[in-house]
Amino acid sequence: MNVLVVEDDVELTQFIQKGLLSEGIGVSLAFDGVIGRSMVNEHRFDVVILDVNLPGMNGFDLCRFIKQNWPAIPVIMLTALGSLENKVLGFEAGADDYLSKPFAFKELLFRLKALARRHPSRAPRPKRLELLDLAIETDSHKVWRAGQRIELTAREYALLEYLMLNQGKVINRVDLLENVWDVHFNTNTNVVDVYVNYLRRKIDRFEPRLLHTVFGVGYMIGAEP
């Protein structure tokens, strides 16, 4: 599970991050609403935990933005504004749950897991993904390039599908570890680089090359780097 916490209280975000990581849950942090909006645009999250009083863009507006663009992403409003009026505003903005501060971490965890169970997927995967002469069928995991069938291992396929779902975007190694290998902690492993090379030998033996390295950042798949 990948969770985005949008909260400007550094101590509280560190407390939540530590607790979620101890449960094997991936955590990303944003300290203002504008950064939170940008991260939701660029990454895939299973749940968003959202404060109301945020610099840049308040939590109600950010919740509306999330629900307008990704209605299946569950949102937990987490705020000191615990009055009935504010809860109504939060639910009207599209929040799925509302937890008032101060709170017990176990309650937050139970609510988060309950939301994730009710929303197992934000949106169905498209059945076919295409980029120039590269095509994959997500149901059968079949891959073609230049009209030729490409045989991939299960992990190579998972890596390719994730890149294709995010084609044109630069994906860093941590993001790939979390979403392809389900590793939610910092690691010095070079497994991402190894599998990108495996994939490149199969996909990019044709022209033009589609799998690009963005040095110091990560990888992307697209017609141009």
VEXMIFI-954880 format. One record per atom (N, C-alpha, C): atom name; x, y, z; residue in one letter; residue number from 1. Coordinates in steps of 0.05 Angstrom, whole numbers. Layout:
(site "CA" (X Y Z) "A" NUM) ...
***
This chain:
(site "N" (17 -24 0) "M" 1) (site "CA" (0 0 0) "M" 1) (site "C" (18 25 0) "M" 1) (site "N" (10 45 -16) "N" 2) (site "CA" (24 70 -17) "N" 2) (site "C" (6 93 -7) "N" 2) (site "N" (15 108 13) "V" 3) (site "CA" (-1 129 26) "V" 3) (site "C" (13 155 22) "V" 3) (site "N" (-2 176 16) "L" 4) (site "CA" (8 203 15) "L" 4) (site "C" (-3 218 40) "L" 4) (site "N" (15 230 55) "V" 5) (site "CA" (7 246 79) "V" 5) (site "C" (13 275 72) "V" 5) (site "N" (-8 291 71) "V" 6) (site "CA" (-6 320 66) "V" 6) (site "C" (-11 335 92) "V" 6) (site "N" (10 344 105) "E" 7) (site "CA" (8 356 132) "E" 7) (site "C" (32 374 136) "E" 7) (site "N" (27 398 146) "D" 8) (site "CA" (50 417 150) "D" 8) (site "C" (63 416 178) "D" 8) (site "N" (52 399 195) "D" 9) (site "CA" (64 395 222) "D" 9) (site "C" (86 373 219) "D" 9) (site "N" (111 382 220) "V" 10) (site "CA" (133 363 214) "V" 10) (site "C" (134 341 235) "V" 10) (site "N" (130 347 261) "E" 11) (site "CA" (131 327 281) "E" 11) (site "C" (109 306 277) "E" 11) (site "N" (85 315 270) "L" 12) (site "CA" (63 296 266) "L" 12) (site "C" (68 279 241) "L" 12) (site "N" (78 291 220) "T" 13) (site "CA" (83 274 196) "T" 13) (site "C" (104 253 202) "T" 13) (site "N" (125 260 217) "Q" 14) (site "CA" (145 240 224) "Q" 14) (site "C" (134 218 241) "Q" 14) (site "N" (116 225 259) "F" 15) (site "CA" (102 205 276) "F" 15) (site "C" (86 186 259) "F" 15) (site "N" (70 197 241) "I" 16) (site "CA" (54 180 223) "I" 16) (site "C" (71 163 205) "I" 16) (site "N" (92 176 194) "Q" 17) (site "CA" (110 161 176) "Q" 17) (site "C" (123 138 190) "Q" 17) (site "N" (133 142 214) "K" 18) (site "CA" (146 121 229) "K" 18) (site "C" (127 98 235) "K" 18) (site "N" (102 105 243) "G" 19) (site "CA" (83 84 249) "G" 19) (site "C" (75 68 224) "G" 19) (site "N" (70 82 202) "L" 20) (site "CA" (62 68 177) "L" 20) (site "C" (84 50 166) "L" 20) (site "N" (109 60 167) "L" 21) (site "CA" (132 45 157) "L" 21) (site "C" (135 19 174) "L" 21) (site "N" (130 22 200) "S" 22) (site "CA" (132 -2 217) "S" 22) (site "C" (112 -23 210) "S" 22) (site "N" (90 -15 197) "E" 23) (site "CA" (69 -33 188) "E" 23) (site "C" (74 -43 159) "E" 23) (site "N" (97 -35 147) "G" 24) (site "CA" (103 -43 120) "G" 24) (site "C" (88 -28 99) "G" 24) (site "N" (78 -4 106) "I" 25) (site "CA" (63 13 88) "I" 25) (site "C" (81 35 77) "I" 25) (site "N" (81 39 51) "G" 26) (site "CA" (97 59 38) "G" 26) (site "C" (85 87 44) "G" 26) (site "N" (103 106 49) "V" 27) (site "CA" (93 133 57) "V" 27) (site "C" (108 154 41) "V" 27) (site "N" (93 173 30) "S" 28) (site "CA" (104 197 18) "S" 28) (site "C" (93 221 33) "S" 28) (site "N" (109 243 35) "L" 29) (site "CA" (102 266 51) "L" 29) (site "C" (101 291 34) "L" 29) (site "N" (81 308 39) "A" 30) (site "CA" (79 334 27) "A" 30) (site "C" (72 354 49) "A" 30) (site "N" (86 377 50) "F" 31) (site "CA" (83 395 72) "F" 31) (site "C" (66 420 65) "F" 31) (site "N" (55 421 41) "D" 32) (site "CA" (35 441 34) "D" 32) (site "C" (17 430 12) "D" 32) (site "N" (-6 444 8) "G" 33) (site "CA" (-26 434 -10) "G" 33) (site "C" (-17 433 -39) "G" 33) (site "N" (-1 452 -47) "V" 34) (site "CA" (8 453 -75) "V" 34) (site "C" (26 430 -82) "V" 34) (site "N" (44 424 -63) "I" 35) (site "CA" (62 401 -67) "I" 35) (site "C" (45 375 -67) "I" 35) (site "N" (26 374 -49) "G" 36) (site "CA" (8 350 -48) "G" 36) (site "C" (-6 346 -74) "G" 36) (site "N" (-17 368 -86) "R" 37) (site "CA" (-30 365 -112) "R" 37) (site "C" (-11 355 -133) "R" 37) (site "N" (13 366 -133) "S" 38) (site "CA" (33 358 -153) "S" 38) (site "C" (39 328 -150) "S" 38) (site "N" (42 318 -125) "M" 39) (site "CA" (49 290 -121) "M" 39) (site "C" (27 272 -129) "M" 39) (site "N" (2 280 -124) "V" 40) (site "CA" (-21 264 -133) "V" 40) (site "C" (-22 262 -163) "V" 40) (site "N" (-14 283 -176) "N" 41) (site "CA" (-13 284 -206) "N" 41) (site "C" (8 264 -217) "N" 41) (site "N" (30 262 -202) "E" 42) (site "CA" (53 248 -213) "E" 42) (site "C" (57 219 -203) "E" 42) (site "N" (44 211 -182) "H" 43) (site "CA" (48 185 -170) "H" 43) (site "C" (21 171 -164) "H" 43) (site "N" (23 145 -159) "R" 44) (site "CA" (-1 129 -154) "R" 44) (site "C" (-2 123 -124) "R" 44) (site "N" (-24 132 -111) "F" 45) (site "CA" (-28 127 -83) "F" 45) (site "C" (-54 112 -78) "F" 45) (site "N" (-53 96 -57) "D" 46) (site "CA" (-77 80 -49) "D" 46) (site "C" (-95 95 -30) "D" 46) (site "N" (-84 113 -13) "V" 47) (site "CA" (-99 129 5) "V" 47) (site "C" (-84 156 9) "V" 47) (site "N" (-100 177 12) "V" 48) (site "CA" (-88 203 19) "V" 48) (site "C" (-98 211 46) "V" 48) (site "N" (-79 218 64) "I" 49) (site "CA" (-85 229 91) "I" 49) (site "C" (-80 259 89) "I" 49) (site "N" (-100 275 95) "L" 50) (site "CA" (-100 303 87) "L" 50) (site "C" (-108 321 110) "L" 50) (site "N" (-91 341 117) "D" 51) (site "CA" (-98 361 136) "D" 51) (site "C" (-115 382 122) "D" 51) (site "N" (-128 399 138) "V" 52) (site "CA" (-145 420 127) "V" 52) (site "C" (-130 446 124) "V" 52) (site "N" (-118 455 146) "N" 53) (site "CA" (-103 481 146) "N" 53) (site "C" (-75 477 135) "N" 53) (site "N" (-73 481 109) "L" 54) (site "CA" (-48 477 95) "L" 54) (site "C" (-39 502 81) "L" 54) (site "N" (-13 508 80) "P" 55) (site "CA" (-4 530 63) "P" 55) (site "C" (-7 524 34) "P" 55) (site "N" (-11 544 18) "G" 56) (site "CA" (-11 540 -11) "G" 56) (site "C" (-39 533 -22) "G" 56) (site "N" (-51 513 -10) "M" 57) (site "CA" (-77 503 -19) "M" 57) (site "C" (-90 488 4) "M" 57) (site "N" (-113 497 13) "N" 58) (site "CA" (-125 484 37) "N" 58) (site "C" (-135 456 30) "N" 58) (site "N" (-139 440 51) "G" 59) (site "CA" (-145 412 48) "G" 59) (site "C" (-172 407 35) "G" 59) (site "N" (-192 424 40) "F" 60) (site "CA" (-218 421 27) "F" 60) (site "C" (-215 423 -4) "F" 60) (site "N" (-200 444 -12) "D" 61) (site "CA" (-196 448 -41) "D" 61) (site "C" (-180 425 -53) "D" 61) (site "N" (-159 415 -39) "L" 62) (site "CA" (-143 393 -49) "L" 62) (site "C" (-160 368 -50) "L" 62) (site "N" (-177 363 -31) "C" 63) (site "CA" (-195 340 -31) "C" 63) (site "C" (-213 341 -56) "C" 63) (site "N" (-225 364 -61) "R" 64) (site "CA" (-242 367 -85) "R" 64) (site "C" (-226 361 -110) "R" 64) (site "N" (-201 371 -112) "F" 65) (site "CA" (-185 366 -135) "F" 65) (site "C" (-180 336 -139) "F" 65) (site "N" (-173 323 -117) "I" 66) (site "CA" (-168 294 -119) "I" 66) (site "C" (-193 279 -128) "I" 66) (site "N" (-216 285 -117) "K" 67) (site "CA" (-241 271 -123) "K" 67) (site "C" (-251 278 -151) "K" 67) (site "N" (-245 302 -162) "Q" 68) (site "CA" (-253 309 -189) "Q" 68) (site "C" (-236 293 -209) "Q" 68) (site "N" (-211 288 -203) "N" 69) (site "CA" (-193 276 -222) "N" 69) (site "C" (-188 246 -217) "N" 69) (site "N" (-188 237 -192) "W" 70) (site "CA" (-185 209 -185) "W" 70) (site "C" (-205 201 -163) "W" 70) (site "N" (-230 199 -171) "P" 71) (site "CA" (-252 196 -151) "P" 71) (site "C" (-249 170 -134) "P" 71) (site "N" (-234 150 -144) "A" 72) (site "CA" (-232 125 -130) "A" 72) (site "C" (-210 126 -108) "A" 72) (site "N" (-193 146 -107) "I" 73) (site "CA" (-173 148 -86) "I" 73) (site "C" (-187 156 -60) "I" 73) (site "N" (-186 140 -39) "P" 74) (site "CA" (-199 147 -14) "P" 74) (site "C" (-182 169 1) "P" 74) (site "N" (-196 187 14) "V" 75) (site "CA" (-184 209 28) "V" 75) (site "C" (-193 210 57) "V" 75) (site "N" (-173 210 75) "I" 76) (site "CA" (-179 214 104) "I" 76) (site "C" (-172 242 111) "I" 76) (site "N" (-191 258 120) "M" 77) (site "CA" (-185 285 130) "M" 77) (site "C" (-175 282 159) "M" 77) (site "N" (-152 293 165) "L" 78) (site "CA" (-140 291 192) "L" 78) (site "C" (-134 319 201) "L" 78) (site "N" (-150 329 221) "T" 79) (site "CA" (-148 357 227) "T" 79) (site "C" (-158 364 255) "T" 79) (site "N" (-149 386 266) "A" 80) (site "CA" (-158 396 292) "A" 80) (site "C" (-185 408 290) "A" 80) (site "N" (-195 414 266) "L" 81) (site "CA" (-222 425 262) "L" 81) (site "C" (-242 403 264) "L" 81) (site "N" (-250 396 289) "G" 82) (site "CA" (-267 373 293) "G" 82) (site "C" (-296 379 297) "G" 82) (site "N" (-305 403 292) "S" 83) (site "CA" (-333 410 296) "S" 83) (site "C" (-350 396 274) "S" 83) (site "N" (-376 393 281) "L" 84) (site "CA" (-394 381 262) "L" 84) (site "C" (-395 397 235) "L" 84) (site "N" (-394 423 237) "E" 85) (site "CA" (-394 440 213) "E" 85) (site "C" (-370 434 195) "E" 85) (site "N" (-347 431 207) "N" 86) (site "CA" (-323 426 191) "N" 86) (site "C" (-323 397 180) "N" 86) (site "N" (-334 379 195) "K" 87) (site "CA" (-337 352 185) "K" 87) (site "C" (-355 351 161) "K" 87) (site "N" (-377 366 162) "V" 88) (site "CA" (-395 367 139) "V" 88) (site "C" (-381 379 115) "V" 88) (site "N" (-365 400 119) "L" 89) (site "CA" (-350 412 97) "L" 89) (site "C" (-331 392 85) "L" 89) (site "N" (-318 376 103) "G" 90) (site "CA" (-299 356 93) "G" 90) (site "C" (-313 335 76) "G" 90) (site "N" (-336 325 85) "F" 91) (site "CA" (-350 304 70) "F" 91) (site "C" (-362 316 44) "F" 91) (site "N" (-371 341 45) "E" 92) (site "CA" (-381 354 21) "E" 92) (site "C" (-358 358 0) "E" 92) (site "N" (-333 360 10) "A" 93) (site "CA" (-311 363 -8) "A" 93) (site "C" (-303 336 -20) "A" 93) (site "N" (-315 314 -10) "G" 94) (site "CA" (-310 287 -21) "G" 94) (site "C" (-295 269 -3) "G" 94) (site "N" (-288 277 22) "A" 95) (site "CA" (-273 260 40) "A" 95) (site "C" (-288 234 46) "A" 95) (site "N" (-273 212 48) "D" 96) (site "CA" (-285 186 54) "D" 96) (site "C" (-286 181 84) "D" 96) (site "N" (-269 195 99) "D" 97) (site "CA" (-268 192 128) "D" 97) (site "C" (-256 218 140) "D" 97) (site "N" (-261 222 166) "Y" 98) (site "CA" (-253 247 180) "Y" 98) (site "C" (-245 240 208) "Y" 98) (site "N" (-220 245 214) "L" 99) (site "CA" (-209 238 241) "L" 99) (site "C" (-198 264 254) "L" 99) (site "N" (-207 269 278) "S" 100) (site "CA" (-200 294 291) "S" 100) (site "C" (-174 290 308) "S" 100) (site "N" (-158 311 309) "K" 101) (site "CA" (-134 311 326) "K" 101) (site "C" (-143 320 354) "K" 101) (site "N" (-130 310 375) "P" 102) (site "CA" (-109 289 375) "P" 102) (site "C" (-122 262 370) "P" 102) (site "N" (-106 243 360) "F" 103) (site "CA" (-117 217 353) "F" 103) (site "C" (-98 195 361) "F" 103) (site "N" (-108 171 364) "A" 104) (site "CA" (-91 148 369) "A" 104) (site "C" (-82 136 342) "A" 104) (site "N" (-56 130 340) "F" 105) (site "CA" (-46 120 315) "F" 105) (site "C" (-60 94 307) "F" 105) (site "N" (-67 77 326) "K" 106) (site "CA" (-81 52 319) "K" 106) (site "C" (-107 57 305) "K" 106) (site "N" (-121 78 314) "E" 107) (site "CA" (-147 85 301) "E" 107) (site "C" (-142 94 273) "E" 107) (site "N" (-122 111 268) "L" 108) (site "CA" (-116 120 241) "L" 108) (site "C" (-109 95 224) "L" 108) (site "N" (-93 77 235) "L" 109) (site "CA" (-85 53 219) "L" 109) (site "C" (-109 36 212) "L" 109) (site "N" (-127 32 231) "F" 110) (site "CA" (-151 15 225) "F" 110) (site "C" (-169 29 204) "F" 110) (site "N" (-172 55 206) "R" 111) (site "CA" (-188 69 187) "R" 111) (site "C" (-176 68 159) "R" 111) (site "N" (-149 71 158) "L" 112) (site "CA" (-135 71 133) "L" 112) (site "C" (-138 43 119) "L" 112) (site "N" (-134 22 135) "K" 113) (site "CA" (-136 -5 124) "K" 113) (site "C" (-164 -11 115) "K" 113) (site "N" (-184 -1 130) "A" 114) (site "CA" (-212 -6 122) "A" 114) (site "C" (-218 8 95) "A" 114) (site "N" (-208 33 92) "L" 115) (site "CA" (-212 47 67) "L" 115) (site "C" (-199 32 43) "L" 115) (site "N" (-174 23 48) "A" 116) (site "CA" (-160 9 27) "A" 116) (site "C" (-174 -16 19) "A" 116) (site "N" (-187 -30 38) "R" 117) (site "CA" (-202 -54 31) "R" 117) (site "C" (-226 -48 14) "R" 117) (site "N" (-239 -25 21) "R" 118) (site "CA" (-264 -18 6) "R" 118) (site "C" (-257 -6 -21) "R" 118) (site "N" (-233 3 -25) "H" 119) (site "CA" (-224 15 -51) "H" 119) (site "C" (-199 0 -60) "H" 119) (site "N" (-201 -25 -68) "P" 120) (site "CA" (-177 -41 -75) "P" 120) (site "C" (-162 -30 -100) "P" 120) (site "N" (-176 -15 -116) "S" 121) (site "CA" (-163 -4 -140) "S" 121) (site "C" (-175 23 -147) "S" 121) (site "N" (-159 42 -153) "R" 122) (site "CA" (-169 69 -159) "R" 122) (site "C" (-183 70 -186) "R" 122) (site "N" (-174 54 -205) "A" 123) (site "CA" (-186 54 -231) "A" 123) (site "C" (-177 28 -246) "A" 123) (site "N" (-195 17 -262) "P" 124) (site "CA" (-186 -7 -277) "P" 124) (site "C" (-164 -1 -296) "P" 124) (site "N" (-145 -20 -299) "R" 125) (site "CA" (-124 -17 -318) "R" 125) (site "C" (-136 -19 -346) "R" 125) (site "N" (-125 -3 -365) "P" 126) (site "CA" (-134 -7 -392) "P" 126) (site "C" (-126 -35 -402) "P" 126) (site "N" (-141 -47 -420) "K" 127) (site "CA" (-135 -74 -429) "K" 127) (site "C" (-112 -74 -448) "K" 127) (site "N" (-106 -52 -461) "R" 128) (site "CA" (-84 -50 -480) "R" 128) (site "C" (-70 -24 -477) "R" 128) (site "N" (-43 -25 -476) "L" 129) (site "CA" (-26 -2 -475) "L" 129) (site "C" (-8 -1 -499) "L" 129) (site "N" (-5 22 -511) "E" 130) (site "CA" (10 24 -536) "E" 130) (site "C" (29 48 -535) "E" 130) (site "N" (52 45 -548) "L" 131) (site "CA" (71 66 -552) "L" 131) (site "C" (86 60 -578) "L" 131) (site "N" (80 76 -599) "L" 132) (site "CA" (91 71 -625) "L" 132) (site "C" (85 42 -633) "L" 132) (site "N" (106 25 -638) "D" 133) (site "CA" (101 -2 -646) "D" 133) (site "C" (103 -22 -623) "D" 133) (site "N" (103 -12 -598) "L" 134) (site "CA" (103 -29 -575) "L" 134) (site "C" (74 -30 -564) "L" 134) (site "N" (65 -55 -559) "A" 135) (site "CA" (38 -59 -549) "A" 135) (site "C" (38 -81 -528) "A" 135) (site "N" (22 -77 -507) "I" 136) (site "CA" (19 -98 -487) "I" 136) (site "C" (-11 -101 -480) "I" 136) (site "N" (-19 -126 -476) "E" 137) (site "CA" (-45 -133 -467) "E" 137) (site "C" (-44 -139 -437) "E" 137) (site "N" (-58 -123 -421) "T" 138) (site "CA" (-55 -125 -392) "T" 138) (site "C" (-69 -149 -380) "T" 138) (site "N" (-89 -160 -394) "D" 139) (site "CA" (-102 -184 -384) "D" 139) (site "C" (-85 -209 -388) "D" 139) (site "N" (-74 -211 -412) "S" 140) (site "CA" (-59 -236 -418) "S" 140) (site "C" (-29 -233 -414) "S" 140) (site "N" (-20 -208 -409) "H" 141) (site "CA" (9 -202 -405) "H" 141) (site "C" (25 -207 -430) "H" 141) (site "N" (13 -206 -453) "K" 142) (site "CA" (27 -209 -478) "K" 142) (site "C" (38 -183 -488) "K" 142) (site "N" (62 -184 -500) "V" 143) (site "CA" (77 -160 -508) "V" 143) (site "C" (86 -164 -537) "V" 143) (site "N" (83 -143 -553) "W" 144) (site "CA" (93 -143 -581) "W" 144) (site "C" (109 -117 -586) "W" 144) (site "N" (130 -120 -602) "R" 145) (site "CA" (145 -97 -612) "R" 145) (site "C" (150 -102 -641) "R" 145) (site "N" (144 -82 -658) "A" 146) (site "CA" (148 -84 -687) "A" 146) (site "C" (135 -109 -698) "A" 146) (site "N" (112 -116 -687) "G" 147) (site "CA" (97 -139 -697) "G" 147) (site "C" (107 -165 -687) "G" 147) (site "N" (128 -165 -671) "Q" 148) (site "CA" (139 -191 -661) "Q" 148) (site "C" (132 -194 -632) "Q" 148) (site "N" (126 -219 -624) "R" 149) (site "CA" (119 -225 -596) "R" 149) (site "C" (145 -224 -580) "R" 149) (site "N" (143 -211 -557) "I" 150) (site "CA" (166 -209 -539) "I" 150) (site "C" (160 -225 -514) "I" 150) (site "N" (177 -244 -507) "E" 151) (site "CA" (173 -260 -483) "E" 151) (site "C" (187 -247 -459) "E" 151) (site "N" (171 -242 -438) "L" 152) (site "CA" (182 -229 -414) "L" 152) (site "C" (176 -246 -390) "L" 152) (site "N" (194 -244 -370) "T" 153) (site "CA" (189 -257 -344) "T" 153) (site "C" (167 -241 -330) "T" 153) (site "N" (156 -252 -309) "A" 154) (site "CA" (134 -238 -294) "A" 154) (site "C" (144 -211 -284) "A" 154) (site "N" (169 -210 -274) "R" 155) (site "CA" (179 -185 -263) "R" 155) (site "C" (185 -165 -285) "R" 155) (site "N" (195 -174 -307) "E" 156) (site "CA" (200 -156 -330) "E" 156) (site "C" (174 -145 -340) "E" 156) (site "N" (154 -162 -341) "Y" 157) (site "CA" (128 -152 -350) "Y" 157) (site "C" (117 -130 -330) "Y" 157) (site "N" (118 -136 -304) "A" 158) (site "CA" (108 -117 -284) "A" 158) (site "C" (123 -90 -287) "A" 158) (site "N" (149 -91 -292) "L" 159) (site "CA" (164 -66 -295) "L" 159) (site "C" (155 -51 -320) "L" 159) (site "N" (152 -66 -342) "L" 160) (site "CA" (143 -53 -367) "L" 160) (site "C" (115 -41 -364) "L" 160) (site "N" (97 -56 -352) "E" 161) (site "CA" (70 -46 -349) "E" 161) (site "C" (69 -21 -333) "E" 161) (site "N" (84 -20 -311) "Y" 162) (site "CA" (84 4 -294) "Y" 162) (site "C" (96 28 -309) "Y" 162) (site "N" (117 24 -324) "L" 163) (site "CA" (128 45 -340) "L" 163) (site "C" (109 54 -362) "L" 163) (site "N" (95 35 -374) "M" 164) (site "CA" (75 42 -395) "M" 164) (site "C" (51 57 -384) "M" 164) (site "N" (43 50 -360) "L" 165) (site "CA" (21 65 -347) "L" 165) (site "C" (29 94 -341) "L" 165) (site "N" (55 98 -339) "N" 166) (site "CA" (66 125 -333) "N" 166) (site "C" (83 136 -356) "N" 166) (site "N" (77 127 -380) "Q" 167) (site "CA" (95 135 -403) "Q" 167) (site "C" (97 165 -406) "Q" 167) (site "N" (121 173 -411) "G" 168) (site "CA" (128 201 -414) "G" 168) (site "C" (136 214 -388) "G" 168) (site "N" (133 200 -365) "K" 169) (site "CA" (141 210 -339) "K" 169) (site "C" (167 197 -330) "K" 169) (site "N" (184 212 -316) "V" 170) (site "CA" (208 201 -305) "V" 170) (site "C" (201 188 -278) "V" 170) (site "N" (207 162 -275) "I" 171) (site "CA" (201 147 -251) "I" 171) (site "C" (227 141 -236) "I" 171) (site "N" (228 149 -211) "N" 172) (site "CA" (253 144 -196) "N" 172) (site "C" (254 115 -186) "N" 172) (site "N" (278 107 -177) "R" 173) (site "CA" (282 79 -169) "R" 173) (site "C" (265 72 -145) "R" 173) (site "N" (261 90 -126) "V" 174) (site "CA" (245 84 -102) "V" 174) (site "C" (216 78 -110) "V" 174) (site "N" (206 94 -129) "D" 175) (site "CA" (179 90 -138) "D" 175) (site "C" (176 63 -152) "D" 175) (site "N" (196 55 -167) "L" 176) (site "CA" (196 29 -181) "L" 176) (site "C" (198 6 -160) "L" 176) (site "N" (215 9 -140) "L" 177) (site "CA" (217 -11 -119) "L" 177) (site "C" (190 -15 -105) "L" 177) (site "N" (177 7 -99) "E" 178) (site "CA" (152 6 -84) "E" 178) (site "C" (129 -7 -101) "E" 178) (site "N" (128 0 -127) "N" 179) (site "CA" (105 -8 -143) "N" 179) (site "C" (110 -34 -159) "N" 179) (site "N" (135 -41 -164) "V" 180) (site "CA" (140 -66 -179) "V" 180) (site "C" (150 -88 -161) "V" 180) (site "N" (166 -81 -141) "W" 181) (site "CA" (177 -101 -122) "W" 181) (site "C" (163 -101 -95) "W" 181) (site "N" (146 -81 -90) "D" 182) (site "CA" (132 -79 -64) "D" 182) (site "C" (152 -76 -41) "D" 182) (site "N" (174 -61 -46) "V" 183) (site "CA" (194 -56 -25) "V" 183) (site "C" (189 -27 -15) "V" 183) (site "N" (183 -24 11) "H" 184) (site "CA" (176 2 21) "H" 184) (site "C" (196 13 41) "H" 184) (site "N" (222 10 35) "F" 185) (site "CA" (242 22 52) "F" 185) (site "C" (267 27 35) "F" 185) (site "N" (284 45 45) "N" 186) (site "CA" (308 52 30) "N" 186) (site "C" (326 27 28) "N" 186) (site "N" (337 23 5) "T" 187) (site "CA" (355 0 0) "T" 187) (site "C" (376 7 -20) "T" 187) (site "N" (399 -5 -18) "N" 188) (site "CA" (421 1 -36) "N" 188) (site "C" (421 -20 -59) "N" 188) (site "N" (401 -36 -61) "T" 189) (site "CA" (400 -56 -82) "T" 189) (site "C" (400 -43 -110) "T" 189) (site "N" (413 -57 -129) "N" 190) (site "CA" (413 -48 -157) "N" 190) (site "C" (393 -64 -174) "N" 190) (site "N" (373 -77 -161) "V" 191) (site "CA" (355 -94 -176) "V" 191) (site "C" (340 -79 -197) "V" 191) (site "N" (333 -54 -192) "V" 192) (site "CA" (319 -38 -213) "V" 192) (site "C" (336 -35 -238) "V" 192) (site "N" (361 -27 -234) "D" 193) (site "CA" (379 -23 -257) "D" 193) (site "C" (383 -49 -272) "D" 193) (site "N" (385 -71 -257) "V" 194) (site "CA" (389 -97 -270) "V" 194) (site "C" (366 -105 -288) "V" 194) (site "N" (341 -101 -277) "Y" 195) (site "CA" (318 -108 -293) "Y" 195) (site "C" (312 -89 -315) "Y" 195) (site "N" (319 -64 -312) "V" 196) (site "CA" (316 -45 -334) "V" 196) (site "C" (334 -54 -357) "V" 196) (site "N" (358 -63 -351) "N" 197) (site "CA" (376 -73 -372) "N" 197) (site "C" (365 -98 -385) "N" 197) (site "N" (354 -117 -369) "Y" 198) (site "CA" (341 -141 -381) "Y" 198) (site "C" (319 -132 -400) "Y" 198) (site "N" (302 -114 -391) "L" 199) (site "CA" (280 -105 -408) "L" 199) (site "C" (289 -90 -433) "L" 199) (site "N" (310 -74 -429) "R" 200) (site "CA" (321 -59 -452) "R" 200) (site "C" (331 -78 -474) "R" 200) (site "N" (344 -100 -466) "R" 201) (site "CA" (354 -119 -486) "R" 201) (site "C" (332 -131 -503) "R" 201) (site "N" (308 -133 -491) "K" 202) (site "CA" (286 -146 -506) "K" 202) (site "C" (269 -125 -521) "K" 202) (site "N" (265 -102 -509) "I" 203) (site "CA" (247 -82 -521) "I" 203) (site "C" (262 -64 -540) "I" 203) (site "N" (287 -57 -533) "D" 204) (site "CA" (301 -37 -549) "D" 204) (site "C" (322 -49 -567) "D" 204) (site "N" (317 -74 -576) "R" 205) (site "CA" (333 -85 -598) "R" 205) (site "C" (321 -75 -624) "R" 205) (site "N" (299 -60 -622) "F" 206) (site "CA" (287 -48 -645) "F" 206) (site "C" (292 -17 -644) "F" 206) (site "N" (287 -4 -666) "E" 207) (site "CA" (289 25 -667) "E" 207) (site "C" (262 37 -671) "E" 207) (site "N" (256 60 -659) "P" 208) (site "CA" (273 76 -641) "P" 208) (site "C" (274 64 -613) "P" 208) (site "N" (294 71 -598) "R" 209) (site "CA" (295 62 -570) "R" 209) (site "C" (273 77 -554) "R" 209) (site "N" (260 62 -536) "L" 210) (site "CA" (238 73 -521) "L" 210) (site "C" (243 76 -491) "L" 210) (site "N" (262 60 -481) "L" 211) (site "CA" (268 60 -452) "L" 211) (site "C" (293 78 -447) "L" 211) (site "N" (289 99 -432) "H" 212) (site "CA" (310 119 -429) "H" 212) (site "C" (318 122 -400) "H" 212) (site "N" (344 127 -396) "T" 213) (site "CA" (355 133 -370) "T" 213) (site "C" (357 163 -367) "T" 213) (site "N" (346 174 -345) "V" 214) (site "CA" (350 202 -339) "V" 214) (site "C" (369 203 -315) "V" 214) (site "N" (394 208 -321) "F" 215) (site "CA" (416 205 -302) "F" 215) (site "C" (411 221 -276) "F" 215) (site "N" (415 208 -254) "G" 216) (site "CA" (411 221 -228) "G" 216) (site "C" (382 222 -219) "G" 216) (site "N" (363 213 -236) "V" 217) (site "CA" (335 214 -229) "V" 217) (site "C" (322 187 -230) "V" 217) (site "N" (321 175 -254) "G" 218) (site "CA" (309 149 -257) "G" 218) (site "C" (305 141 -286) "G" 218) (site "N" (282 129 -292) "Y" 219) (site "CA" (277 118 -319) "Y" 219) (site "C" (250 128 -329) "Y" 219) (site "N" (248 129 -356) "M" 220) (site "CA" (222 134 -368) "M" 220) (site "C" (220 119 -394) "M" 220) (site "N" (195 114 -402) "I" 221) (site "CA" (190 101 -428) "I" 221) (site "C" (175 121 -445) "I" 221) (site "N" (184 126 -469) "G" 222) (site "CA" (171 145 -487) "G" 222) (site "C" (186 146 -513) "G" 222) (site "N" (174 160 -532) "A" 223) (site "CA" (186 163 -559) "A" 223) (site "C" (211 179 -558) "A" 223) (site "N" (212 198 -539) "E" 224) (site "CA" (236 215 -536) "E" 224) (site "C" (244 216 -507) "E" 224) (site "N" (270 219 -501) "P" 225) (site "CA" (279 221 -473) "P" 225) (site "C" (271 248 -461) "P" 225) 
***
